[in-house]
Amino acid sequence: MYLRSFSLLALGAATASAFRDTSPFFLASTSEFLSNSAYFKTAPALLDDLSSGLGACPSDYYVIVSQPGVHSTDFAARKSAPRLGAKMTGADKSIRSTVTVNEVVGVLEAKKIQSVLEGECGAQSTVIDASSGSYSTDFGADPRVLLIKFPALPLGSERAQQLSDNDGLLSDIVERLPSSKKYTILYTTSPREYEGSSSGIYDSESVPYEDPIHQDLKRDFSAYARQDEYSPASSLFQEYQYLTPGLFMGFLASFFFLSILYVGFSALSSLEVPYAAFEKDTSSSVQKKQQ
């Protein structure tokens, strides 16, 4: 039941897939955290809200997750992130505060949250590279920031399995924290890259010699073939469309009109009138004269 609720929180029903350049954010804390969930929020606005809440240093340990290359639809499956789902939906009774943002516009960088905690709370940081698969269990004294860097999810069929494995590693790290200490999980993500696209996020700084204001005036004509590049080996039915919807509707209407005309002409031709019907009847006038 809680997995289904977590899927609804992450998915936002059927409209979540409408945003390609957004990604979700999750927060689960054993402390009281003053922030509200939202369906749509920009990364700077979310960072301001987190800075206000984290400025009070509510926890002893802060587990910051950096998961690039995801979308809110990745968390719709029942087995995508079951342990994180348990914390977000109240199945884990130790969690007292949760924050969910389904669609974060832009990228909320984990390093910026780390800087806020180091500056406001004087926390020391421990970086865990999840791609290596090993980490030290000595997290040091609190306050402590544990920055977990996950690799970007693949685009193939193993995508869901990789997300589930990352969820298991996160759960293992959280379980190794001292039970007497409070912790806060900040699950940051970045938008996924789709197949056939070089990047899911446009960066104007990567094109220093082009004015971003005039980007909308450019057109990509590479998809249009020139007329002199016509290949004679291609079929005419592949190059042209002979039966359009308008022609089909015209043929269909002509068929009905011709059917009506045929029935009408058939009815007229079936009439049988004797030739005597067109001759003048003179017998009645002769009888009147004789009288």
C-alpha positions as CSV (number, residue, x, y, z in Angstrom):
1,M,0.0,0.0,0.0
2,Y,2.8,2.4,0.9
3,L,4.6,1.7,-2.3
4,R,1.5,2.6,-4.3
5,S,1.3,5.9,-2.4
6,F,4.9,6.7,-3.0
7,S,4.4,6.0,-6.7
8,L,1.6,8.6,-6.8
9,L,3.8,11.1,-5.0
10,A,6.6,10.7,-7.4
11,L,4.5,10.3,-10.5
12,G,1.9,13.0,-10.1
13,A,-0.6,10.8,-12.0
14,A,-0.4,10.9,-15.8
15,T,1.0,14.4,-16.2
16,A,4.5,13.8,-14.9
17,S,5.8,12.6,-18.2
18,A,4.9,16.0,-19.8
19,F,8.1,17.5,-18.3
20,R,11.2,16.2,-19.9
21,D,13.7,18.5,-18.3
22,T,12.7,18.1,-14.7
23,S,13.5,15.6,-11.9
24,P,12.1,14.9,-8.4
25,F,13.4,15.7,-5.0
26,F,12.8,13.8,-1.7
27,L,13.5,14.6,1.9
28,A,13.0,12.3,4.9
29,S,14.1,13.3,8.4
30,T,13.8,11.9,11.9
31,S,13.7,15.6,13.0
32,E,11.0,18.2,12.6
33,F,11.7,20.0,9.3
34,L,9.7,23.1,8.4
35,S,9.1,22.8,4.7
36,N,6.1,21.9,2.5
37,S,5.8,19.5,-0.4
38,A,5.0,20.8,-3.8
39,Y,4.4,19.4,-7.3
40,F,6.4,22.0,-9.2
41,K,9.2,24.2,-8.0
42,T,12.4,25.7,-9.4
43,A,15.8,24.6,-8.2
44,P,16.7,28.1,-6.8
45,A,13.4,28.3,-4.9
46,L,13.9,24.8,-3.5
47,L,17.4,25.6,-2.4
48,D,16.2,28.7,-0.5
49,D,13.6,26.7,1.3
50,L,16.1,24.0,2.2
51,S,18.6,26.6,3.4
52,S,16.0,28.1,5.8
53,G,15.2,24.7,7.2
54,L,18.7,23.4,7.4
55,G,20.0,26.7,9.0
56,A,18.5,25.5,12.3
57,C,20.7,22.3,12.1
58,P,17.9,20.0,13.1
59,S,19.9,16.7,12.7
60,D,23.2,15.1,13.6
61,Y,23.8,13.4,10.2
62,Y,22.8,14.6,6.8
63,V,22.8,12.1,4.0
64,I,22.9,13.9,0.7
65,V,22.2,11.7,-2.3
66,S,23.2,12.8,-5.8
67,Q,21.4,10.7,-8.4
68,P,21.8,12.0,-11.9
69,G,19.8,11.0,-15.0
70,V,16.4,10.2,-13.5
71,H,12.8,11.3,-14.0
72,S,9.8,11.2,-11.8
73,T,8.4,8.3,-13.9
74,D,11.4,6.1,-12.8
75,F,9.9,6.0,-9.3
76,A,6.5,4.8,-10.5
77,A,7.4,1.1,-10.5
78,R,6.7,-0.9,-7.3
79,K,10.3,-2.1,-7.0
80,S,12.1,1.1,-8.1
81,A,13.0,2.4,-4.6
82,P,11.0,0.4,-1.9
83,R,13.2,1.5,1.0
84,L,13.1,5.1,0.2
85,G,9.3,4.7,-0.4
86,A,8.9,3.3,3.1
87,K,10.5,6.4,4.6
88,M,8.5,8.8,2.4
89,T,5.0,7.3,3.1
90,G,5.1,6.7,6.8
91,A,5.9,3.0,6.9
92,D,9.1,3.8,8.7
93,K,7.9,5.1,12.1
94,S,11.1,6.9,12.9
95,I,10.6,9.4,10.1
96,R,8.9,12.6,11.4
97,S,9.2,14.9,8.4
98,T,9.0,14.4,4.7
99,V,9.2,16.7,1.7
100,T,8.5,15.7,-1.9
101,V,8.8,17.9,-5.0
102,N,7.7,16.0,-8.1
103,E,9.1,18.3,-10.7
104,V,12.2,20.4,-10.0
105,V,13.0,22.8,-12.8
106,G,16.7,23.0,-13.2
107,V,19.4,21.1,-11.3
108,L,19.5,21.2,-7.5
109,E,23.2,20.6,-6.9
110,A,24.1,18.5,-3.9
111,K,27.3,20.5,-3.4
112,K,25.3,23.6,-2.7
113,I,23.4,21.9,0.1
114,Q,26.7,20.6,1.4
115,S,28.0,24.1,1.5
116,V,25.0,25.3,3.4
117,L,25.5,22.6,6.1
118,E,29.2,23.2,6.3
119,G,28.7,26.9,6.7
120,E,25.7,27.0,9.0
121,C,26.2,23.9,11.1
122,G,30.0,23.5,10.9
123,A,29.6,19.9,9.6
124,Q,32.4,17.9,8.2
125,S,31.8,16.0,5.0
126,T,32.5,12.5,3.9
127,V,32.1,11.7,0.2
128,I,31.1,8.2,-0.8
129,D,31.6,7.1,-4.3
130,A,28.8,4.5,-4.9
131,S,30.3,3.3,-8.2
132,S,33.2,1.7,-6.3
133,G,30.7,-0.4,-4.2
134,S,32.7,0.0,-1.0
135,Y,32.9,2.7,1.7
136,S,34.1,3.2,5.2
137,T,31.7,2.5,8.0
138,D,33.4,5.1,10.2
139,F,31.4,8.2,9.6
140,G,33.1,10.3,12.2
141,A,31.6,12.5,14.9
142,D,28.5,14.6,14.3
143,P,27.5,16.9,12.8
144,R,28.5,15.1,9.6
145,V,27.5,15.3,5.9
146,L,27.5,12.1,4.0
147,L,27.5,12.9,0.3
148,I,26.7,9.8,-1.8
149,K,27.4,10.1,-5.5
150,F,25.6,7.6,-7.6
151,P,26.4,7.1,-11.3
152,A,23.8,8.1,-13.9
153,L,21.3,5.5,-14.6
154,P,21.6,3.6,-17.9
155,L,19.0,4.0,-20.7
156,G,18.5,0.3,-21.3
157,S,16.4,-2.4,-19.6
158,E,18.8,-2.6,-16.6
159,R,17.7,1.0,-15.5
160,A,15.1,-0.1,-12.9
161,Q,17.5,-2.7,-11.4
162,Q,20.3,-0.1,-11.0
163,L,17.9,2.2,-9.3
164,S,16.9,-0.5,-6.9
165,D,20.5,-1.4,-6.2
166,N,21.2,2.3,-5.4
167,D,18.2,2.3,-3.0
168,G,19.7,-0.7,-1.2
169,L,23.1,0.9,-0.8
170,L,21.4,4.1,0.6
171,S,19.4,2.0,3.1
172,D,22.6,0.2,4.2
173,I,24.4,3.4,4.9
174,V,21.5,4.9,6.8
175,E,21.2,1.7,9.0
176,R,24.8,2.0,10.0
177,L,24.2,5.5,11.5
178,P,24.1,5.5,15.3
179,S,20.5,4.8,16.4
180,S,20.6,7.5,19.0
181,K,21.4,10.2,16.5
182,K,19.0,12.1,14.2
183,Y,19.5,12.1,10.5
184,T,18.1,13.8,7.4
185,I,18.1,12.3,3.9
186,L,18.2,14.7,1.0
187,Y,17.7,12.9,-2.3
188,T,18.7,15.2,-5.1
189,T,18.4,14.3,-8.8
190,S,19.1,15.7,-12.2
191,P,17.0,15.2,-15.4
192,R,17.6,12.0,-17.4
193,E,18.9,12.0,-20.9
194,Y,16.7,10.5,-23.6
195,E,17.8,8.2,-26.4
196,G,18.6,10.2,-29.5
197,S,19.5,13.4,-27.7
198,S,23.0,14.4,-26.9
199,S,22.0,16.1,-23.6
200,G,18.8,16.6,-21.6
201,I,19.8,20.1,-20.4
202,Y,20.7,23.0,-22.6
203,D,23.7,25.0,-21.4
204,S,24.2,28.3,-23.1
205,E,27.7,28.6,-21.8
206,S,28.7,25.6,-23.9
207,V,28.2,27.7,-27.1
208,P,30.2,30.8,-26.3
209,Y,30.2,32.3,-29.8
210,E,26.4,32.2,-30.3
211,D,23.9,34.6,-28.9
212,P,21.3,32.6,-26.9
213,I,18.7,35.3,-27.6
214,H,18.6,34.3,-31.3
215,Q,18.5,30.6,-30.8
216,D,14.9,30.5,-31.8
217,L,15.7,31.9,-35.3
218,K,17.7,28.9,-36.2
219,R,16.2,25.9,-38.1
220,D,17.5,22.5,-38.6
221,F,17.3,21.6,-42.3
222,S,19.3,18.4,-42.1
223,A,16.1,16.3,-42.0
224,Y,14.9,17.5,-45.3
225,A,16.4,15.9,-48.4
226,R,17.3,17.9,-51.5
227,Q,15.3,17.2,-54.7
228,D,18.5,16.3,-56.6
229,E,19.2,13.6,-54.1
230,Y,16.2,11.5,-55.1
231,S,17.1,7.8,-55.3
232,P,15.6,6.0,-58.3
233,A,15.7,2.7,-56.4
234,S,13.0,4.0,-53.9
235,S,9.4,3.1,-54.5
236,L,6.9,5.7,-55.6
237,F,4.6,4.7,-52.8
238,Q,7.3,5.6,-50.3
239,E,7.9,9.0,-51.9
240,Y,4.3,10.1,-52.5
241,Q,0.9,9.7,-50.8
242,Y,-1.7,8.8,-53.4
243,L,-4.8,8.3,-51.3
244,T,-5.3,11.2,-48.9
245,P,-8.2,11.5,-46.4
246,G,-9.8,14.2,-48.6
247,L,-9.8,11.9,-51.7
248,F,-11.2,9.0,-49.7
249,M,-14.1,11.1,-48.4
250,G,-14.8,12.4,-51.9
251,F,-14.9,8.8,-53.3
252,L,-17.2,7.7,-50.5
253,A,-19.6,10.6,-51.1
254,S,-19.6,10.0,-54.9
255,F,-20.4,6.3,-54.2
256,F,-23.6,7.3,-52.2
257,F,-24.7,9.9,-54.8
258,L,-24.2,7.4,-57.7
259,S,-26.2,4.8,-55.7
260,I,-29.1,7.2,-55.3
261,L,-29.0,8.1,-59.0
262,Y,-29.0,4.4,-60.0
263,V,-32.0,3.7,-57.8
264,G,-33.8,6.7,-59.3
265,F,-33.1,5.8,-62.9
266,S,-34.0,2.2,-62.2
267,A,-37.4,3.3,-60.8
268,L,-38.1,5.4,-63.8
269,S,-37.1,2.8,-66.3
270,S,-39.4,0.2,-64.6
271,L,-42.5,2.2,-65.3
272,E,-44.7,0.6,-68.0
273,V,-47.3,2.9,-69.6
274,P,-49.5,1.6,-72.6
275,Y,-49.4,3.6,-75.8
276,A,-53.2,4.0,-75.7
277,A,-52.8,6.2,-72.6
278,F,-51.5,8.9,-74.9
279,E,-54.4,8.7,-77.5
280,K,-57.4,11.1,-77.2
281,D,-60.7,9.4,-76.2
282,T,-63.3,10.5,-78.8
283,S,-66.1,8.1,-78.0
284,S,-67.6,10.3,-75.3
285,S,-67.8,13.3,-77.6
286,V,-69.6,11.2,-80.3
287,Q,-72.2,10.0,-77.8
288,K,-72.9,13.6,-76.7
289,K,-73.5,14.7,-80.4
290,Q,-76.0,11.9,-81.0
291,Q,-78.0,12.9,-78.0
